[in-house]
């Protein structure tokens, strides 16, 4: 099944002529990566409104950005918050501030289970937020309860990039505990992306960040958020 990409007026004439991508791709790294398109934006469950996508019963007052490490969640999120005059919140930053330790130190000293518990508690608190752009850690949506909770108050947008592009972006960074000391980080990225892909696909919107600037992605995300809010007003 093919669906038209939803785009705003700011995008290129080639995009406005109507680019088509596969709805609900089988696998991010396989189905989307080969497409030679500059703009890929997929509402994951049909049109906004009662026919699917963002259901009218949801209270969309925040915007949550999910996706794998290196897809630009924090950079895009900060710009989106600025454009919409929202507060920006990065769940990893909140955890570090409260724990008094870096994410890497939490993983090293206490293990991943403790870190995921921190994430769960932060997600519970987010239900009381409004006018907030939330950037999550890459593994946070892999907990189904987290994703369900986020959808009660947010439009959930997933930023995507293929494994090779992600590796290119994060190579040499020392604050990625899931890759730290791994002898084959690219293979690890492939494995983690494959595990998380079913959860990322549950986002309301998927946006490919591979060939787009942070500003282009941010404007697309704002456009999608305004479309979703229009349904609810």
C-alpha positions in Angstrom: 0.0 0.0 0.0 1.3 3.5 -0.9 0.3 6.7 0.8 1.2 10.3 -0.2 3.8 12.0 1.9 2.3 14.9 3.9 4.4 18.0 3.3 4.2 21.7 4.0 4.5 24.6 1.5 8.1 25.1 2.5 9.3 21.9 0.8 10.7 21.5 -2.7 8.7 21.5 -5.9 9.7 17.9 -6.5 8.2 17.0 -3.2 5.0 18.9 -3.9 4.6 16.9 -7.1 3.7 14.0 -4.9 6.3 11.5 -3.5 5.0 8.2 -2.5 6.4 5.8 0.1 5.3 2.5 1.6 3.0 2.8 4.5 4.0 0.7 7.6 7.4 -0.4 6.1 8.4 -3.9 6.9 11.8 -2.9 8.4 13.4 0.5 8.6 16.8 -0.6 7.5 15.5 -2.6 4.6 12.3 -1.0 3.2 13.1 2.7 3.7 16.8 3.1 3.4 17.1 2.4 -0.4 14.5 5.0 -1.4 16.2 7.9 -3.2 13.9 10.5 -1.8 14.9 13.7 -0.1 11.6 13.9 1.9 10.1 10.9 3.5 7.2 11.5 6.0 4.8 8.7 6.7 1.7 9.0 8.9 1.8 5.5 10.2 -1.9 4.6 10.5 -3.7 6.5 7.9 -5.1 10.0 7.9 -5.6 12.1 11.0 -9.0 11.8 12.6 -11.4 8.9 13.2 -10.2 6.9 10.2 -6.9 6.1 12.0 -3.7 7.8 13.0 -4.3 10.4 15.8 -7.6 9.5 17.3 -10.0 12.3 18.2 -10.2 11.1 21.8 -6.5 11.7 22.5 -5.5 15.0 24.2 -2.6 16.2 22.0 -1.0 18.9 24.2 2.7 17.9 23.9 5.0 16.5 21.2 7.2 13.6 21.8 10.2 12.7 19.6 11.4 9.1 19.6 14.0 7.3 17.5 17.4 5.7 17.6 20.5 7.4 18.8 22.0 9.7 16.2 18.7 10.5 14.5 18.7 14.1 15.8 16.0 13.9 18.5 17.6 16.5 20.8 18.7 19.0 18.1 15.4 18.8 16.3 13.4 18.9 19.5 15.1 22.1 20.7 14.4 23.8 17.4 10.8 22.6 17.4 10.3 23.9 20.9 11.7 27.2 19.9 9.4 27.4 16.8 6.3 26.6 18.8 7.2 28.5 22.0 7.1 25.2 23.9 9.3 24.0 26.8 12.0 21.5 25.7 12.6 18.4 27.9 15.2 15.6 27.2 14.4 12.6 29.4 18.1 11.6 29.5 19.0 15.1 30.8 16.3 14.8 33.5 17.6 11.4 34.6 21.2 12.6 34.8 20.2 15.7 36.8 18.2 13.7 39.3 20.6 10.8 39.6 23.7 13.0 39.8 25.4 10.8 37.3 25.8 10.5 33.6 23.8 7.9 31.7 27.0 6.0 31.1 27.8 5.9 34.9 24.3 4.7 35.6 24.7 1.8 33.2 28.2 1.0 34.5 27.4 1.2 38.2 23.8 0.1 38.4 23.0 -1.7 35.1 20.4 -1.1 32.4 17.4 -2.2 34.5 17.9 0.7 36.9 18.2 3.1 34.0 14.9 1.8 32.5 13.2 2.2 35.8 14.3 5.9 35.9 12.8 6.2 32.4 9.5 4.7 33.5 9.2 7.1 36.4 9.9 10.1 34.2 7.3 9.0 31.6 4.7 8.8 34.4 5.4 12.4 35.3 5.2 13.6 31.7 1.4 13.0 31.7 1.0 16.2 33.7 3.0 18.3 31.2 1.6 20.6 28.6 3.1 22.6 25.8 6.3 20.5 26.0 8.5 19.0 23.3 9.9 15.8 24.8 13.0 14.0 23.4 13.3 10.5 24.7 16.2 8.1 25.0 16.5 5.6 22.1 15.3 2.6 24.1 12.5 4.3 26.0 9.8 3.4 23.5 10.8 -0.3 23.6 8.8 -0.5 26.8 5.2 -0.7 25.5 3.8 1.0 28.7 6.0 4.0 28.0 4.8 4.4 24.5 1.1 4.0 25.5 1.5 6.6 28.2 3.2 9.1 25.9 0.3 8.7 23.4 -2.2 9.8 26.0 -0.9 13.4 25.8 1.5 13.7 22.9 1.8 13.4 19.1 4.6 10.9 18.9 7.0 11.4 16.0 9.8 9.0 15.2 13.0 10.3 13.5 14.6 7.7 11.4 18.0 7.0 9.8 19.6 3.9 8.5 22.3 2.0 10.4 25.2 3.3 8.3 24.1 6.9 8.7 23.7 6.4 12.4 27.1 4.9 12.7 28.6 7.8 10.8 27.0 10.3 13.2 27.8 8.6 16.5 31.2 7.2 15.7 33.8 8.4 18.1 31.2 9.6 20.7 31.9 8.4 24.2 28.5 9.0 25.8 26.7 6.1 24.1 26.6 3.3 26.8 24.8 0.8 24.5 27.8 1.0 22.1 30.6 1.5 24.6 33.4 -1.1 24.3 31.6 -3.0 21.6 34.1 -4.5 19.1 31.6 -4.1 16.2 29.4 -1.0 16.9 27.9 -1.1 13.4 26.6 -4.6 14.0 25.3 -3.6 17.4 23.4 -0.7 15.8 21.9 -3.1 13.3 20.8 -5.5 16.1 19.4 -2.8 18.3 17.6 -1.0 15.5 16.0 -4.4 14.5 14.8 -5.0 18.0 13.3 -1.5 18.4 11.9 -1.1 14.9 8.4 -2.6 15.9 8.1 0.0 18.6 9.3 2.9 16.5 6.7 1.9 13.9 4.0 2.6 16.4 4.8 6.4 16.3 2.1 8.6 14.8 4.5 9.9 12.2 7.9 8.7 10.8 10.3 11.2 9.4 13.5 10.3 7.6 16.4 12.5 8.7 19.2 11.1 6.5 19.2 13.8 3.8 17.6 16.6 5.6 18.9 19.4 7.7 17.8 19.9 11.3 15.8 22.9 10.3 14.0 21.0 7.5 13.1 18.1 9.9 12.0 20.6 12.6 9.6 22.4 10.2 8.1 19.1 9.1 7.6 18.0 12.7 5.9 21.3 13.5 3.7 20.9 10.4 2.6 17.4 11.5 1.9 18.6 15.0 -0.3 21.5 13.8 -2.2 19.1 11.5 -2.9 16.8 14.5 -4.0 19.6 16.7 -6.4 20.9 14.0 -8.3 17.6 14.2 -8.8 18.1 17.9 -10.0 21.7 17.6 
